[in-house]
């Protein structure tokens, strides 16, 4: 028996087990992200900019020892040599995404974040067309058209542009493009991005402290612990996501992604009691239809015998 046959005979159960674990890890990741507004609601008394600064700072503090323990310092040195400019750009868009999300939660617009996360997969497809010469199939083009119709309906009926949804989905789509160009492992990339951001965050927090304009005080131990916990609830799901993404198919990962906006939608309507208008209903209906068509088309393309 050759090596390939031995690997197939012995290794397949392990692969199936890893795929199951990867699916669970990815599903848990999207559940955490979907219900994360519950955590950030505890910090609504603090300026969103300060929350984001602390989030990046504590992420860096947590990821640094993990990177050293994982023996990724060689990748880190390579990143600092040739990819620092690109990682600086991705750091900006990651911070922008966090800021939009934190501001939206603080201002009772979790429903808009749900809309943005529903739009995101199809916006990623559009970025693939624009930057990587991807060729969507006709059904995928139709799904993208439905998304534009859904957003257009919301603009016309509400008389305003859904800046939160577009800002959230747009910033993360650009971030995804940059990370695809940079080609660096998730842990090292996250460390460098948060390291760059932490330099500015520390300077800004110091300026707030010395001018007396900070909304966080060192005497408030509960708030400081919650801010430190913001790093934990950021790093853990990103680690789970990286684990799952390496072990399951992209189609499965794409379908599991819809857990995130679905959870946020349920939170916004049934827990936070945000207004769900007729404009929202028509817009979401268009986008939900688009996602169903996109998912079915993608599934058939990767599973032609199904």
N, C-alpha and C positions, 0 to 999 in steps of 0.2 A: 504493500500500500504506500503510495507516494505521500508527500507532505500535504498536498492540496486535499487528497481524500481524507487523510487523518484529521486535518483542520475542520473539514466539513462534518465529519462524523462526530468529532468530539466537541467542536466549538459551537455548533448550532444552538444547543440548548442555552449556552451562555449568552449568545447573541439575542435570543428571544427574551431571556431574562433581562438583559441590559436594555432592550427596546421597551419592555414593560416599565422598568424603573425610569427610563428616560421620559416616557409618556406621563408617568405620575409626577415626575419632577417638573415638567413643563406645565402640566395642569395646575399644580400647586403654585407655581410661579405666577401664572395669570390670575389665579384666585387672589393671591396676596396683592398683586397690583390693582386688581379690580376693587378690592375692599380697602385699599390704602387711604382713601379719603377719610375713613373713620379715624385714622391715626392723625392725619394732618388737621382735622377739625379740632383736635385738642390744643392746637397751636395758633388758633385764629387771632389771639390777642397780640401776637408778635408780627412784626412787619414781614411780609412774604420774602423780601430781599434778605433779611436777616436769617430767616428759616433756611433759605437756599444756601446761604454762605455757610451756616453751620452744617448743613447736610453734606456739602462737598468736603468740608474740613474733616468731619468725623468719618466720612467714607475713606479719605486718604489715611487717616490714623488706623483704621481697621484693615485696609487692604495691604498696607506696607509690610507688616509682619507676615501676613499670609503669603505674599509674593516671595519674601525671603525664605520662608519655610518650604515653599513649593519649588525652590531652586530656579526661579525665573529671572534671576538678575542678568543673565546674558542677553535675554530678549529685551529686558529693560534698557540695558546699555545700547543695544542696537537701535531701539526706538529713539533714544536721546540723540544718537548720532545722525540718523537719516530721516526721521519722521516727526521731528519736534514741531515743525510749522503746521503740518497736517493735523497733528494731535491737538495743537493749540486751537485750530479752527473747530475740530470736533468737540473740544471742551466748551467752547463758546455756545455751540448749538445744544449741547447737553444741558448746560446751565440755563439756557433760554427755555428749553422744554420744561425743566423743573420749575422755573419761575412762573411760566404760564399756568402750569398745573396747580401750583401752590396758591397763586392769586385766585384762580377759579374756585378752588375749594373754599378759600376764605370769604369769597363773595357769592357763595351759594349758586355756583354755576357748574356743578358736577355733571348735570345733564349735557352741557356743552362739551365736557371732556369725554363723555361717552360717545357723543357724535364724532368727535375728532378721532377717537380710537377705532371707531367703525370705518372711518374714511381711510385711515392709515395704510392698510394692506393694499388698497387699490391705488393710493398715491405712490406707494413703493413700486407698484407695477409701472406707473407712468414714469417714474425716475429711471427704471430699468430701460424703458424705451428711449428716453432722452440721453442717458449717460452711458449705457452699456449695450446699446443696439439690440435689446431684446425685441422679439417679435410676437406680440400677443395674438391669440387666435380671435376670430370674429366675435365669439361670445364674450370674451374678455373685454374687447373694445366696447361692446354694448353695455356691459356692466359698468365700465368707467363712465360712459355717457349717462347712465342712470344716476350715478353719484353726482355729476354736475347738475342734472335736473333737480335732484333732491336739495342740493345746496342753493340752487337758484330759486326754488320754491320758498325756501326759508327766508332768503333775502327779500323776495318780493312781498310775501305775506306779513313778515315782521317789520319790513322797512329798514333793516339793518344787516350788516354783514356779520356772520358768526365768527368773530375774530378769534375767540378762544379755541373753537374747534379747528379752524384753519391754522392758527398759530401752533397748536399742539401737534397736529398731524404733520404740518409742514416742517417744523423744526426737527422732528424725529426722523422724517424722511430724508432730510439733508444730512442729518447725523449718520443714518444708516449708509448713505452713499459714501460719505467720508470714511467711515470705518471699513467699508468694502475696498476702497482705494488704498487705505493705509496697510491693510493686511497684517495685523498684529493680534496676538492672542488676547482674549477678553480680559484676563486678569492684569496683564502688563499695561494694556491700553487704558483700563479703568484707573490704574494707579497713576499713570502719567497725566491723564486728563484731570483727575482730581488734585494731583500735585500742582499743576499749572493754575487751576482755578483757586486752590487754597491760598496761593500767594496773594492774589487779589482779594480773596475773602478775608484773610487775616488783616490786610491793610485797611479794608473798609470797616471791619468790626472794631479795629483799634481807633479809627477816626471817629466812629460813633461813640465809643466809650469816652474818649478824651473831650469830645464836644458835648457830652451829656445827652445825645439824641438817641441812644440805644433804648430799645424796648425790652431787652433782656437784661436782668440784673443778677449778679453773682450770688446775691442773697436768696434768690428764688431757686432752691435746689430742685424742686419738682420740674420746673421748666427746663433747667439745664439737663436733667436726666432725659426728658422727652426729646430735647434737641440731639443729645448724644444717641438716643435710640433711633433717631432719624437715619443715622448712618447704618445702624444694624438692619432696619427694615428696607434699606436700599441695597446693601451688599448681599444679604442672604438670598433674596429672589434672583439677583443677577448671577450668583453662583449656581443656583438651581437651574436657571435658564441655560447657562453655558453647558452644564452637565447634560441636560435634556436635549439641547440642540445638536450635540455631537452624536447622539444615540438614536435619533428618530428621523424619519424622512421630513423634508421641508414641507411637503403637502400636509402631513399630520401636524406639524408645528403651526402651519398657517391656519388650519382649522381650529386648533386649540386656542389660537390667539383671540378668537371671538368670545372666549370666557371673560376676558378683561373688560371690554365695553359692555357686555351683557350684565356683569356684576355691578359696574358703575351705573348703568341705566336703572337697575332695580333699586340701588341705594338712593339715587337722586329722586325717584318718583315715590317710593314707598317708605323710605326712612327719613330723607331730608325734606320731603313734601314740596319739591320744586315744581313750578308750573309746567305742565305738559300740554301745550296748546295744539290746536288743529294744524298749525304750520309745522310743529315738531312731528306730529303724527304722519303727515304726508311726506315730509323729508326723510324721516326714519324708514318709512315704508319703502320709498325708492331705494334707499341705501341697503336695507335688509334684502330686498329683492336682488339688487346688484350683487351682494355678497353670496347669496344662494346660487345664482347663476355662475358666478366666478368660481365658487368652491366646487360645484358639480362639474364644470368644464375642466378644472384643474385635476380633479380626482379621476375623471375619465381618461385624461391624457396620460396620467401615470399608472392607471389600472385599466388598460384597454379591454381586458377580458371580463371585467366586472359588469 
